[in-house]
């Protein structure tokens, strides 16, 4: 007897939940996606994130997730972290609230003035 394989069978895509006897088993946790979002927030490209996650996740899947979440590259803005002491942070908040804007926006305006 010759067994034929079905033609055009849809490829099974990896999912976050797999069916088990009693229900579903999660293959990726919230911490996993938290790390992925954190790496994207640092401004890392999708291919580097895929390499750092290291569990076979593809670059395309990372791009799709970031696009779905509205995170990552595409906004054209780069992030810059500035270490501040408590006194400097208090001063920054005072100046920003005095002008009615957020501290981040106040710092951004000052940096643009200097450039």
N, C-alpha and C positions, 0 to 999 in steps of 0.2 A: 504494500500500500504506500502510495506516494503522498506525503504531507505537503501541502502548499502553504506558503506564508502569505498573509493578506497583503495586498498592494496598498500603497499610499497610507500605511498605518501612521497615525500621528505620533511624533516623537514625544516621549514622556519627559516633561521639563522638571527640573529639580524644584521642589516646593519646600516651604518652611515647616509644613506639617505633614507627617506621614501616618497613614492609617495603621493602627495596631489592633490587637484583639479587642480590647475594651473601648477603644476610641482613637484618639490621635496622639501622636508623640511629636513634640517640637524638636526640630533638628537644629535650629538656631535660636538663641535666647535674646532677650532684650539687651543684655550686656554686649552681645555680639554686634547688634545694630547700633548700640550706643558708641562703641569703639569706632565703627565705620563712620558714623556722623561726626565724631570727634576728629578723626583724621581728615575728613572733608572740611571741617571748620578750620583746620590749620592751613588749608589751602593746597593740600596735596592733590595731584592729578589722579584720575581713576585708575590708571595702570599701576601707579605706585601703591595706591590703597589696596588693590587686588593682590599685589605681591606681599604687602605687609600682613594682610589678613591670613594668607597662606593656607587656606583649606580648599583650594580648587575653585574659588569664586572667580568669575570671569570679569574682565574689564568692562564689557558691555553691560553685565548685570549691575555692576556698581554704578555706571552712568545712568541706567534706567531708574535705580533706586533714588539716586540723588536728584534726578529730574522730577520724579514723583513727589519727593519730599520738599522740593524747592530749595535745595541746599547745594552748596558747592560752586564750582566755576560757572561763569556765564553772567554774573552780575557786573563784572569789570572792576570790582572793588577789591583791593588787597587789604588784609588785616595786619595790624601792627600792635604788638603788645608793649606797653610802657610800664616798667615797674615804678610804683609810687609808694611813698611812706604814708602813714595815716594822716599826718599833717598836710602833706601835699594833696591827698585825696579830698580832705575836708576843704581845703582852699579851692580846689577845682570845682567841687560841688557848689560852693558858695558863689563863685563867679558865674557858673552856668545857670543856677537858679535866678541870679540877679538879672541875667539877660533873657530868662524864660526859655532856655533850650537845654538839651541833655548834655551831660559832661562829655560824652563822646563827640557830639556835634561841636561843642566849644573847642575841644582839642583839635578836631579836624580843621576848623576855621583858622586857628592859630598856625597850624602847620602849613596850610595853603598860603597864608600871609607871608610866612618865612621863605617859601619857595619862590 
